[in-house]
Amino acid sequence: QVQLVESGGGLVQPGGSLRLSCAASGSIFSGNAMGWYRQGPGKQRELVARITSGGSTNYADSVKGRFTISRDNAKNTVYLQMNSLKPEDTTVYYCNARSEIVPGISADYWGQGTQVTVSP
């Protein structure tokens, strides 16, 4: 049973910080890339940050220098440290695990989402 459980969302003032966590169960974590996406009402889900099994990272331009993704392989957990938060960061954040089935074909797994609200 594949399961991704997010936590750490909430309400924070502009300029503040939050850390999101995503605990993965089953075999979905080991050897797979993990990522954080976000999706606002009426908008497409967009990549925020991704980390490979080897630790390589990439970020959306809008969060570079403010957000940091990391993973703890011993705990099967991926984190998103969000600093200098802005009101436009307000939305639902989703944890993602991408598992390669065969070369060139992958399966995506998603958490339930956690709300982040940045407001005075």
Disulfide bonds with the S-S distance in Angstrom:
Cys22-Cys95 2.07
